[in-house]
Amino acid sequence: MSGNGIARILTWCVTAGAAVGGLLWFLGVSWPFAVAAAVLAVAVGGSWAGFTGAERPQYFRPVDDPRPGTRSEVSQTAWALRGRRGEVTDLGRKRLRAFARSRLRRRGLDLDDPADADAIAALITPRAAALLGRGVRMRIADVEYCLDRLEALARTDLRPPTRTDLEPASPKGSP
């Protein structure tokens, strides 16, 4: 702001303060109180004028998308597991399915492929495979069971079952 602008603002503030102080003294208020009110009016006017036309300060804004594995993701997952009546929310089920999808992909299986459903059931038990299905209501105990079964996959070095392993064996006499 230029020097002329500051002088003009200060002139208006002092004029307004003198008017407020003079009006209060004229109405019968003691002169020290009138002077204090005038000084207060000058201070408020000067402060207000100092902020007009000023730019807003730029505040640092944290990134909204947390990176995978950060503490906020763990916190969000914990809250997703708290649903009504002890049921896991949709977000919790989606996170569990994403974890299962990544673990099963290491074995060459696709959670969403119906052709792999039997192999998945044989690998992680039919109960866990049914719980990982779409639209199934889950409780915390079900999530723990599925996580235990999926963690067991990481500890075993077994080869994934193939579709031929799941077919019933033919009797010995038949070709």
Backbone hydrogen bonds in HBPLUS format (Angstrom, degrees):
<---DONOR---> <-ACCEPTOR-->    atom                        ^
c    i                          cat <-CA-CA->   ^        H-A-AA   ^      H-
h    n   atom  resd res      DA  || num        DHA   H-A  angle D-A-AA Bond
n    s   type  num  typ     dist DA aas  dist angle  dist       angle   num
A0006-ILE N   A0002-SER O   3.18 MM   4  6.54 156.1  2.24 148.8 154.7     1
A0007-ALA N   A0003-GLY O   3.02 MM   4  6.21 162.0  2.06 146.7 151.8     2
A0008-ARG N   A0004-ASN O   2.96 MM   4  6.11 155.7  2.02 144.7 151.4     3
A0009-ILE N   A0005-GLY O   3.02 MM   4  6.21 159.6  2.06 145.8 151.1     4
A0010-LEU N   A0006-ILE O   2.92 MM   4  6.12 168.3  1.93 154.9 158.1     5
A0011-THR N   A0007-ALA O   2.93 MM   4  6.06 151.5  2.01 144.0 152.0     6
A0012-TRP N   A0008-ARG O   3.06 MM   4  6.32 161.9  2.09 149.1 153.0     7
A0013-CYS N   A0009-ILE O   2.93 MM   4  6.19 155.5  1.99 151.2 158.6     8
A0014-VAL N   A0010-LEU O   2.92 MM   4  6.07 164.7  1.94 150.6 154.2     9
A0015-THR N   A0011-THR O   2.95 MM   4  6.07 157.7  2.00 147.2 154.1    10
A0016-ALA N   A0012-TRP O   2.88 MM   4  6.03 159.6  1.92 145.3 151.0    11
A0017-GLY N   A0013-CYS O   2.84 MM   4  6.03 157.0  1.90 147.5 154.4    12
A0018-ALA N   A0014-VAL O   2.87 MM   4  6.03 158.2  1.92 147.3 153.0    13
A0019-ALA N   A0015-THR O   2.94 MM   4  6.14 150.7  2.03 143.4 151.9    14
A0020-VAL N   A0016-ALA O   2.95 MM   4  6.19 157.5  2.00 148.3 154.0    15
A0021-GLY N   A0017-GLY O   2.89 MM   4  6.08 172.1  1.90 153.7 156.0    16
A0022-GLY N   A0018-ALA O   2.82 MM   4  5.83 161.0  1.85 144.6 150.8    17
A0023-LEU N   A0019-ALA O   2.95 MM   4  5.96 158.4  1.99 143.4 149.5    18
A0024-LEU N   A0020-VAL O   3.04 MM   4  6.23 161.4  2.07 150.9 155.6    19
A0025-TRP N   A0021-GLY O   2.95 MM   4  6.16 159.3  2.00 148.3 154.3    20
A0026-PHE N   A0022-GLY O   2.86 MM   4  5.99 153.9  1.92 146.3 153.9    21
A0027-LEU N   A0023-LEU O   3.01 MM   4  6.22 142.9  2.15 141.7 151.2    22
A0029-VAL N   A0024-LEU O   3.05 MM   5  5.56 163.1  2.08 154.3 149.7    23
A0028-GLY N   A0025-TRP O   3.17 MM   3  5.28 159.0  2.22 102.7 108.6    24
A0034-ALA N   A0030-SER O   3.10 MM   4  6.36 155.5  2.17 152.4 160.0    25
A0035-VAL N   A0031-TRP O   2.97 MM   4  6.12 157.5  2.02 151.6 156.5    26
A0036-ALA N   A0032-PRO O   2.99 MM   4  6.18 157.9  2.04 144.5 150.6    27
A0037-ALA N   A0033-PHE O   2.95 MM   4  6.16 155.6  2.01 146.3 152.9    28
A0038-ALA N   A0034-ALA O   2.96 MM   4  6.18 149.2  2.05 141.8 150.4    29
A0039-VAL N   A0035-VAL O   2.90 MM   4  6.21 160.2  1.94 152.5 157.3    30
A0040-LEU N   A0036-ALA O   2.90 MM   4  6.08 156.2  1.95 145.7 153.0    31
A0041-ALA N   A0037-ALA O   2.91 MM   4  6.12 151.9  1.99 143.6 150.9    32
A0042-VAL N   A0038-ALA O   2.99 MM   4  6.29 153.5  2.06 147.9 154.7    33
A0043-ALA N   A0039-VAL O   2.92 MM   4  6.18 159.5  1.97 150.3 155.9    34
A0044-VAL N   A0040-LEU O   2.91 MM   4  6.10 165.8  1.93 154.0 157.5    35
A0045-GLY N   A0041-ALA O   2.97 MM   4  6.01 162.5  2.00 144.2 149.7    36
A0046-GLY N   A0042-VAL O   2.90 MM   4  6.01 159.8  1.94 147.7 153.4    37
A0047-SER N   A0043-ALA O   2.92 MM   4  6.03 156.4  1.97 145.8 152.7    38
A0048-TRP N   A0044-VAL O   2.92 MM   4  6.04 165.7  1.94 151.2 155.3    39
A0049-ALA N   A0045-GLY O   2.95 MM   4  6.05 160.5  1.99 145.4 151.2    40
A0050-GLY N   A0046-GLY O   2.97 MM   4  6.07 141.5  2.12 138.3 148.3    41
A0051-PHE N   A0048-TRP O   3.20 MM   3  5.51 142.7  2.35 103.1 112.8    42
A0054-ALA N   A0051-PHE O   3.32 MM   3  5.37 166.0  2.34 117.3 118.4    43
A0070-THR N   A0067-ARG O   3.30 MM   3  5.95 154.0  2.37 142.4 140.3    44
A0073-GLU N   A0070-THR O   3.03 MM   3  5.43 129.9  2.28 106.2 118.8    45
A0074-VAL N   A0070-THR O   3.34 MM   4  6.79 153.5  2.41 148.7 155.8    46
A0075-SER N   A0071-ARG O   2.95 MM   4  6.23 159.7  1.99 151.4 157.2    47
A0076-GLN N   A0072-SER O   2.85 MM   4  6.04 157.0  1.90 145.6 151.7    48
A0077-THR N   A0073-GLU O   2.92 MM   4  6.10 154.7  1.98 145.2 152.0    49
A0078-ALA N   A0074-VAL O   2.93 MM   4  6.17 155.6  1.99 147.0 153.8    50
A0079-TRP N   A0075-SER O   3.04 MM   4  6.34 157.8  2.09 149.3 154.5    51
A0080-ALA N   A0076-GLN O   2.95 MM   4  6.12 140.9  2.11 139.5 150.8    52
A0081-LEU N   A0077-THR O   3.21 MM   4  6.47 127.8  2.49 141.1 152.9    53
A0081-LEU N   A0078-ALA O   3.25 MM   3  5.38 143.6  2.39  98.0 107.9    54
A0082-ARG N   A0079-TRP O   3.20 MM   3  5.41 162.3  2.23 106.4 111.7    55
A0089-THR N   A0080-ALA O   3.21 MM   9  5.67 150.7  2.30 162.1 170.7    56
A0083-GLY N   A0087-GLU O   2.92 MM   4  4.96 112.8  2.39 149.8 166.6    57
A0087-GLU N   A0084-ARG O   2.95 MM   3  5.67 171.5  1.95 128.7 131.3    58
A0088-VAL N   A0138-MET O   2.87 MM  50  5.58 157.6  1.92 143.0 146.9    59
A0093-ARG N   A0089-THR O   3.06 MM   4  6.46 155.7  2.12 149.8 156.4    60
A0094-LYS N   A0090-ASP O   2.89 MM   4  6.15 156.4  1.95 151.3 158.0    61
A0095-ARG N   A0091-LEU O   2.98 MM   4  6.21 155.1  2.05 145.8 152.2    62
A0096-LEU N   A0092-GLY O   2.98 MM   4  6.21 156.6  2.03 146.4 152.9    63
A0097-ARG N   A0093-ARG O   2.87 MM   4  6.09 160.2  1.91 149.7 155.2    64
A0098-ALA N   A0094-LYS O   2.90 MM   4  6.11 149.5  2.00 143.9 152.2    65
A0099-PHE N   A0095-ARG O   2.99 MM   4  6.25 155.4  2.05 146.4 152.5    66
A0100-ALA N   A0096-LEU O   2.89 MM   4  6.15 161.5  1.92 150.7 156.2    67
A0101-ARG N   A0097-ARG O   2.78 MM   4  5.90 153.9  1.85 144.2 152.0    68
A0102-SER N   A0098-ALA O   3.07 MM   4  6.30 155.3  2.13 143.3 148.7    69
A0103-ARG N   A0099-PHE O   3.03 MM   4  6.31 158.6  2.07 150.3 156.3    70
A0104-LEU N   A0100-ALA O   2.85 MM   4  5.98 163.6  1.87 155.1 159.6    71
A0105-ARG N   A0101-ARG O   2.95 MM   4  5.95 141.7  2.10 139.0 149.2    72
A0107-ARG N   A0104-LEU O   2.98 MM   3  5.19 140.3  2.14 100.9 112.7    73
A0109-LEU N   A0104-LEU O   2.99 MM   5  5.24 163.7  2.02 145.2 140.9    74
A0108-GLY N   A0105-ARG O   3.00 MM   3  4.88 160.2  2.04 101.9 107.7    75
A0113-ASP N   A0110-ASP O   3.25 MM   3  5.32 157.3  2.30 103.5 110.3    76
A0116-ASP N   A0113-ASP O   3.05 MM   3  5.55 147.4  2.16 113.4 122.1    77
A0117-ALA N   A0114-PRO O   3.26 MM   3  5.14 161.7  2.29 101.0 106.2    78
A0120-ILE N   A0116-ASP O   2.94 MM   4  6.13 155.9  2.00 156.5 163.7    79
A0121-ALA N   A0117-ALA O   2.95 MM   4  6.13 159.1  1.99 146.9 152.7    80
A0122-ALA N   A0118-ASP O   2.96 MM   4  6.18 150.9  2.05 144.2 152.0    81
A0123-LEU N   A0119-ALA O   3.02 MM   4  6.14 139.9  2.18 136.7 147.4    82
A0123-LEU N   A0120-ILE O   3.11 MM   3  5.01 122.3  2.46  91.8 106.7    83
A0124-ILE N   A0120-ILE O   2.88 MM   4  6.05 167.8  1.90 161.9 163.1    84
A0125-THR N   A0121-ALA O   2.95 MM   4  4.83 123.7  2.28 132.4 137.2    85
A0129-ALA N   A0125-THR O   3.09 MM   4  6.35 160.8  2.12 153.5 159.4    86
A0130-ALA N   A0126-PRO O   2.87 MM   4  6.04 152.0  1.95 146.4 153.6    87
A0131-LEU N   A0127-ARG O   2.94 MM   4  6.20 152.4  2.02 147.8 155.7    88
A0132-LEU N   A0128-ALA O   3.05 MM   4  6.25 139.6  2.22 142.0 152.0    89
A0133-GLY N   A0130-ALA O   3.14 MM   3  5.25 158.2  2.19 103.2 109.7    90
A0142-ASP N   A0139-ARG O   3.03 MM   3  5.23 123.0  2.37 100.3 114.6    91
A0143-VAL N   A0139-ARG O   3.10 MM   4  6.51 153.3  2.17 150.7 158.3    92
A0144-GLU N   A0140-ILE O   2.92 MM   4  6.24 160.2  1.96 154.1 159.4    93
A0145-TYR N   A0141-ALA O   2.97 MM   4  6.18 154.4  2.03 142.8 149.8    94
A0146-CYS N   A0142-ASP O   2.94 MM   4  6.21 164.6  1.96 151.2 154.6    95
A0147-LEU N   A0143-VAL O   2.86 MM   4  6.07 163.0  1.89 153.4 158.5    96
A0148-ASP N   A0144-GLU O   2.88 MM   4  6.06 154.0  1.95 146.9 154.0    97
A0149-ARG N   A0145-TYR O   3.02 MM   4  6.30 158.9  2.07 149.8 155.1    98
A0150-LEU N   A0146-CYS O   2.88 MM   4  6.12 156.0  1.94 150.5 157.5    99
A0151-GLU N   A0147-LEU O   2.81 MM   4  5.91 151.6  1.89 146.1 153.9   100
A0152-ALA N   A0148-ASP O   2.98 MM   4  6.14 143.7  2.12 140.3 150.0   101
A0153-LEU N   A0150-LEU O   3.22 MM   3  5.24 135.1  2.44  93.5 105.2   102
A0154-ALA N   A0151-GLU O   3.08 MM   3  5.33 128.5  2.36 101.5 113.8   103
A0155-ARG N   A0152-ALA O   3.24 MM   3  5.17 130.6  2.50  93.2 105.8   104
A0165-ASP N   A0162-THR O   3.11 MM   3  5.27 132.0  2.35  99.1 111.5   105
A0166-LEU N   A0163-ARG O   3.23 MM   3  5.27 135.7  2.44  95.2 106.7   106
A0174-SER N   A0171-PRO O   3.31 MM   3  5.81 150.5  2.40 111.9 119.5   107
